[in-house]
Amino acid sequence: MSPTENAPRPERLFDLTGRVAVVTGGASGLGEAVSRGFAGQGATVVLVDRDAERLQVATARLRADHPDGGGVDTRTVDVTDAAAVEEVFGDIADAHGRMDILVNSAGVVALAPVEELAPETWETILSVNLTGTFHACQAAARRMKEAGHGRIVNIASQAAHVALDQHAAYGASKSGLFGLTASLARELGPHGVTANTISPTVVMTELGKQAWDGPHGEAHKEQIPTRRFAEPEEIAAAVVYLSSTEAAMVNGADLRIDGGFTIV
């Protein structure tokens, strides 16, 4: 019987009190929303990002909004640097004595017609979105496997399921997460560690609002059965669930939060 099955059930659903959650890309956007979700459920949250200034701002907001949470910590690192990620994750585990949850929200996007997509742009998007996620997963998996418990949630996209105009590099990077996450789920499942992906539609973060403002955004909404885009808190709620004790049997799955856009 796994450590998760032996663990006492929390008094409230999705309670993460005592857990340590690491969120890459945690300084802004969806990563910050996920961090808020974790803090609201009592977890100690470690925001990881390459932007030190934004980390300070996000941390101050999180502490102010959740003074009774499990605590907030930060680390500055570029996820494309494998050695730096390993060092930072080791420091997090040493500082907090554990690493229970990893959410990979760090990502970049650059849209262009495929015939105009610069090789360096392709490399950057794959390096951050896919290889950077692998670095974080690898570093976390080493510690979670040893502990006999863990949750990994990788943020994919609707662009990994359906073809979107000018999304060649972004779609490829997010599609790659499915193969990576499936392998993690199979290898780590016997050790009490689950791995899943979430595929959102456009999320109304600051970046999402800027990218999808105007007629093209309104046209895209008309293609979504619910006729709107997702709010960051809706994605964060799903991440909290997949990171909880209640989701112990969800492994190797992809949760589409797209209002039905990718219905086949």
GIFENMO-V992768 format. One record per residue. N is the residue number from 1. RES is the residue in three letters. OMEGA is omega in degrees with one decimal (999 if undefined). NEAR is the number of other ideal C-beta (glycine too) atoms within 12 Angstrom. Layout:
n={N,N}
res={RES,RES}
omega={OMEGA,OMEGA}
near={NEAR,NEAR}
This chain:
n={1,2,3,4,5,6,7,8,9,10,11,12,13,14,15,16,17,18,19,20,21,22,23,24,25,26,27,28,29,30,31,32,33,34,35,36,37,38,39,40,41,42,43,44,45,46,47,48,49,50,51,52,53,54,55,56,57,58,59,60,61,62,63,64,65,66,67,68,69,70,71,72,73,74,75,76,77,78,79,80,81,82,83,84,85,86,87,88,89,90,91,92,93,94,95,96,97,98,99,100,101,102,103,104,105,106,107,108,109,110,111,112,113,114,115,116,117,118,119,120,121,122,123,124,125,126,127,128,129,130,131,132,133,134,135,136,137,138,139,140,141,142,143,144,145,146,147,148,149,150,151,152,153,154,155,156,157,158,159,160,161,162,163,164,165,166,167,168,169,170,171,172,173,174,175,176,177,178,179,180,181,182,183,184,185,186,187,188,189,190,191,192,193,194,195,196,197,198,199,200,201,202,203,204,205,206,207,208,209,210,211,212,213,214,215,216,217,218,219,220,221,222,223,224,225,226,227,228,229,230,231,232,233,234,235,236,237,238,239,240,241,242,243,244,245,246,247,248,249,250,251,252,253,254,255,256,257,258,259,260,261,262,263,264}
res={MET,SER,PRO,THR,GLU,ASN,ALA,PRO,ARG,PRO,GLU,ARG,LEU,PHE,ASP,LEU,THR,GLY,ARG,VAL,ALA,VAL,VAL,THR,GLY,GLY,ALA,SER,GLY,LEU,GLY,GLU,ALA,VAL,SER,ARG,GLY,PHE,ALA,GLY,GLN,GLY,ALA,THR,VAL,VAL,LEU,VAL,ASP,ARG,ASP,ALA,GLU,ARG,LEU,GLN,VAL,ALA,THR,ALA,ARG,LEU,ARG,ALA,ASP,HIS,PRO,ASP,GLY,GLY,GLY,VAL,ASP,THR,ARG,THR,VAL,ASP,VAL,THR,ASP,ALA,ALA,ALA,VAL,GLU,GLU,VAL,PHE,GLY,ASP,ILE,ALA,ASP,ALA,HIS,GLY,ARG,MET,ASP,ILE,LEU,VAL,ASN,SER,ALA,GLY,VAL,VAL,ALA,LEU,ALA,PRO,VAL,GLU,GLU,LEU,ALA,PRO,GLU,THR,TRP,GLU,THR,ILE,LEU,SER,VAL,ASN,LEU,THR,GLY,THR,PHE,HIS,ALA,CYS,GLN,ALA,ALA,ALA,ARG,ARG,MET,LYS,GLU,ALA,GLY,HIS,GLY,ARG,ILE,VAL,ASN,ILE,ALA,SER,GLN,ALA,ALA,HIS,VAL,ALA,LEU,ASP,GLN,HIS,ALA,ALA,TYR,GLY,ALA,SER,LYS,SER,GLY,LEU,PHE,GLY,LEU,THR,ALA,SER,LEU,ALA,ARG,GLU,LEU,GLY,PRO,HIS,GLY,VAL,THR,ALA,ASN,THR,ILE,SER,PRO,THR,VAL,VAL,MET,THR,GLU,LEU,GLY,LYS,GLN,ALA,TRP,ASP,GLY,PRO,HIS,GLY,GLU,ALA,HIS,LYS,GLU,GLN,ILE,PRO,THR,ARG,ARG,PHE,ALA,GLU,PRO,GLU,GLU,ILE,ALA,ALA,ALA,VAL,VAL,TYR,LEU,SER,SER,THR,GLU,ALA,ALA,MET,VAL,ASN,GLY,ALA,ASP,LEU,ARG,ILE,ASP,GLY,GLY,PHE,THR,ILE,VAL}
omega={-174.5,175.9,179.4,-179.5,179.4,-174.4,177.3,179.3,179.4,-179.9,177.9,-178.8,173.6,178.2,-179.0,179.1,179.8,179.4,175.4,-175.6,178.3,-178.3,174.5,-172.9,-172.0,-175.2,-176.9,171.8,-177.2,179.1,178.1,177.8,177.1,178.6,176.9,177.8,178.3,-179.9,178.8,178.7,172.1,-179.0,165.0,-173.6,175.6,179.4,-179.9,-178.0,177.3,-178.3,-175.4,-178.8,178.6,177.3,-179.8,-179.4,-178.9,179.5,178.8,178.4,-177.1,179.1,179.8,-177.0,-177.5,-177.8,-178.9,179.4,-177.1,-179.9,-178.9,178.2,179.2,171.8,177.8,179.7,172.6,-174.1,177.9,179.3,-173.7,-178.4,179.5,178.3,179.4,179.8,-178.2,179.7,174.6,178.4,178.5,-179.1,178.9,-176.4,-174.0,177.0,-178.2,174.0,-172.0,-171.0,170.8,173.1,179.0,180.0,178.8,-179.2,177.0,178.5,172.8,-174.3,178.1,173.1,-172.9,-178.1,179.2,-176.3,-177.8,179.2,-178.9,175.5,175.0,-177.5,-179.2,-177.9,178.0,-177.8,-179.4,-169.8,-176.4,-178.0,177.8,176.2,177.0,179.7,-178.8,178.9,-179.2,-179.3,179.2,-177.0,179.1,-176.3,179.1,179.4,179.1,-179.0,-179.2,179.6,174.4,176.8,175.6,178.1,179.2,-178.3,177.1,-176.9,171.4,179.6,175.2,-177.8,-177.7,179.6,176.2,-177.8,175.1,-178.2,-173.4,-177.8,-178.9,179.0,178.6,-179.2,-178.9,175.5,179.6,179.4,-179.4,178.5,178.3,-176.5,177.7,177.9,177.0,-177.6,-179.0,-176.3,-172.3,-179.2,179.4,-178.3,176.5,-178.3,177.3,178.0,-177.8,174.5,171.7,180.0,-178.9,163.3,173.8,179.8,-174.5,166.6,177.6,179.8,179.6,179.2,-179.4,-174.9,-173.3,175.7,175.5,-174.4,-178.5,176.5,179.1,178.2,179.3,177.4,-180.0,177.8,-178.2,-177.9,179.2,174.7,175.5,174.1,-176.8,172.5,-178.9,-177.6,178.3,177.2,-179.6,179.6,178.7,178.1,178.2,179.0,-177.9,180.0,-171.9,174.6,-177.1,-178.0,-175.3,-179.1,176.5,-174.1,-179.4,-176.9,171.4,179.8,179.4,177.4,-170.0,179.1,179.7,-176.6,-175.8,175.7,179.3,999}
near={9,21,21,30,14,13,20,12,15,19,10,15,15,29,24,36,25,23,38,38,52,53,54,52,40,49,39,34,37,42,45,43,42,53,51,36,41,48,39,29,36,28,42,34,50,46,48,46,37,30,26,18,15,24,32,19,20,35,35,19,24,38,24,15,20,24,14,14,28,30,27,36,34,37,37,27,36,28,42,27,21,22,16,22,35,24,19,33,36,21,23,35,28,16,19,28,14,27,42,43,50,54,49,48,48,44,44,30,33,26,22,20,14,19,8,14,23,16,12,13,25,24,20,24,35,31,26,35,42,39,29,39,45,35,34,53,45,29,37,46,35,24,34,37,25,18,27,22,33,43,48,53,52,51,49,43,42,37,36,35,29,24,16,30,17,21,29,27,35,36,32,28,39,39,31,30,42,30,24,36,43,26,22,36,33,17,23,35,31,14,26,29,39,41,47,43,43,44,35,45,38,40,39,26,32,18,23,27,17,14,24,27,17,12,10,17,21,16,14,27,24,16,25,27,14,19,15,23,31,35,24,32,23,29,42,40,27,36,48,39,32,43,43,36,35,22,27,26,18,28,31,26,26,34,29,29,36,35,26,19,29,25,15,7}
